[in-house]
């Protein structure tokens, strides 16, 4: 698979393990290398090589990726993707990568490709390699963002922390969502550059677009956080968990990953993605 020259330069940056000021480039390079491994060999081998030992994805619930894949054969597909947006905490050890995906069949050359968007949170220890900590994605009918240039950034400076963290932000979001509905919750807590991903819909790349699109309904949902991880610098992190109809939290409607950034007016959602549970 041919790749533009700038991606090859990113791969060199990843190998050098540059300090945090170059962390976005090194993370984009790690993602590019991960995708190339998937195309060159297969997705199973690539996931086993690039996920952390405790890295998670969703298979009817959050599960350790390597444990689930280790004894299974590789699927008869080619899974390809590319990073389109990367954001890394100022401390340089935790970051977000997202972009378009394409799946083609290895056994049926006439089968149409399927498309989507992946979301991965990566972490690294010191000068060690980036590894995937959490991964979730969506599918949608048409290709989207394949031609968009890579945007790689460090989280911009934010206001001084006020003794408040992602857990408190999630609790505020959940209260609004349960009382007033999802649209009100995202309107109150989304960053202006919110990326909102829902299966069946093209990705929204701003709060205004997300609120105008049909993917943001006004259902009243119960959001249960199962894990929060915050960067050492304190201004960036994620929450993952499950969601359900209000009044029935024990019966998951699906699973979510939300990436948060501290801005001058408080914590804001940078990216929000869900996977619905299989229909019963």
N, C-alpha and C positions, 0 to 999 in steps of 0.2 A: 504494500500500500504506500503510495507516494504521499509525503507530507510536506507542507510549506517549510521553507528554510527557517522561519522564525521558530517553528516547533522543535527543530533540531537544535537550535541554540538554547531553547529552554531545557532540553534534555541534558545538555552540557552543564547548565546551571545546577540541575538537580544533583548531578554526580559530585559537584564541588561542595555541596552542603554549605551554601553561603549563609552569612548571618541573617538576622531577621529582616533587614531592609530588603533582601532579595527573596524572602520567603514566598511571596506570590508567584514569582517566576519558577521557583523550584517546585512548588505545589502543582502548577500547571504542567510542568515537565513530567512530574510523577504520574499525573493523570493521563498524559499523552502516552507515556511508556506503558501504562496499564492497558489502555485501549489497543495499542499496537500488539501487545502480548496476546490479547483476546483474539485479534484477527489472525495473527501468525500461527497460534497453536489452537487454543479453544478457550471459551469463557471460563470453564471450570478451572483449568490450570492457572489462568490469569487471576481469578478471584483468590485461589489458594495462595498465590504468591504475594498478592498486594494487600490483602486484608490483615488487620491486626489479629492476634490470636483470640481476642475477645470481640472482634468486629461483628456487627450485626446487620442482618437484612430481614425482610418480612417474608415469611412463608406461612400464611394463616396465623400470624403473630410474630413477634420479634424472636429471632433465633440466631445462634452463633453460626455465621456463614461457613467457616471451615469445617465445623462439626457436621453440618448438613450436607456439604458437598463431598466430603472426603471419600465416602464409600459409594458415591453415585457416579454413573457414567456421564461424560460430557454430552449435553444436548446436541441434536443434529442441526445446529444453527450457527451462523456467524453473527456475533454481537459486536457492533462497532459504535464508537461514540467519540466525541471531542469536547474538551473544556471550552465553554464560551464565556463563563463568568467565574472568577476566583476571588475570594476575599479571605485574608488571613489576619488574625489578631496581631496587635502590635508586639506582643511577646514572641510571636513567630512559631508557636508550637501547635496551634489549632487553627483549622481553616475550612472553608466551604469551597466546593467545586461543583459546577452544574453545567449542563449543556445537552445537545441533542443526541439521540440514539437511533440506531437503525438495525433491524434484525432481518437477515435473509436466510433462506432455507439451504441446507447443504444437500438435501435429497430431492428437491423439486425446483429446478431452475426456472420454471414458469410461475412460481408463487410470487405474489407481490410482496415487496418489503413491508414491514410494519415499523412505525416510528413512535418516538416518545422523547422524554427528558429524564435524565438521571439527576439525582442529588446525592452527593457524598460529603460527609464530614471526615476530614483527615486529621491525624495527630502524629507528632513525632517527639522523640526524646532526645534533647540536646542536638548533636550533629548527626543523629541517626536518620534512617530513611523515613519518609512519610508512609504511613499505613492507614487504610480505611477503617474508621471507627464505627460509622453508621452509614447505611446506604438505603435509599428508597427512590422510587421513580414512578412515572406515569406513562401511559400510552395515549396516543391521539392519532387521528386519521391521516394527517398530511405532514410532510417534513417541515420542520420549523427551526430556525436559527442556525442551520448548517452553514450559511454564507455570512453570518455575522462575525465580525472580528472578535478576537479574544480581548476581554477586559479583565485585567488582573490588578488588584489593589490591596493595600494594607488598610485596615479599618481606620477611618480618620479620627483625629482627637475628639474626645467627647467631654462633657461636663464632669466635674469631680463626682465620684460615687457618693451617694447620700445614704449609705448603709442599706441599700436596697439591691436585690439581685434578681436573677431570672426566675427563681421560684415565686417571688412576690409578683413579678410581672405576669407570670402564667396564672397565678391566682386571680389577679384583676381581670385578665382576659377571660378566664373561665366564668367569672361572675357575670360579666356583661353578656357572654354567649348564652348562658343559661337563662338570664332574665329578659334580654332584649333580642337575642338572635345573633347569628353569625355575622351578618353585614355590619351591625353596630359594633361588634367586637373587633373586626378588622379595621373599620373606619377609625376606631379609637386607638388602636395599638399598632397599625401597620406603618412601616417606614414609607416615605414618598416613593422610594425605589423598590418597594415590596415585589418579590417574585412569588406569584400564587399559582400553584400547579394542581390541577385536578384531572383525573382520568377522563378522556374523551374531549378535552378542551385544549386549544392551543395555550401555551404558557403566557400568563400576564406578567408584564415586566414593570408595572408601576401600580401604586395603590389606586389611582384614578381608573386605569384600565381594568383592574381586578374588580372594582366595585361596579363598573359598567357592564361587565361580562356576566353571562348566565351561570358561570361556575360558582359564584358566591351567592348562595341562597340565604334565606333568613331562618333556617332551621334552628331550633334551640337544642343545643348539644351539651353533653357532659364530657369534659376533657379530663382524662386521668394521666398525670405525669408519672412515668416509670423511671426516668433517668434524666438528670441535668448535668452538664459538664460546662464549666466556664474556664476561659483562658486565664493564664497566670496574670495577664495584664488587666483583667477584670472587666473589659468592655465588650466582650464577644463570647458567644457560647450557643448552646442548643438545648432543647428539651425534646424528648421523644416519649411516646406513650400510645394510648388508645382513646377512642372517642365512642360515644354511644348516645342514644336518645336520652333526654332528661328523664330521670326516674327509673332508668334501667341500665346503670353503669356496668353491671355484671355481664351484659350481653353486648360485646363490642360490635359497633357498626364498621369499624376499621381502625387503622393505625396512622399515627402522624409523626412528622418530624418538623420542628420549628426552630429556625435559626434567629437569634436575637443579637442586636447591636445596641450599645448604650449611646444615645445621641444627647444633644444639649437639653432636650425636654424630657429625657427619660429613656427607658428601654423601648425599642421598636422592633417589630418583626421584619427581618430581611428576606426570609424565604419561608414559605409554608407549603408543605406537600402532604397529601394523604393517600393511603391505599384503602379502598373499601374492602370489607370482609366478603368472602364468597356468599352468594345468595343461598339461602337454605331452601 
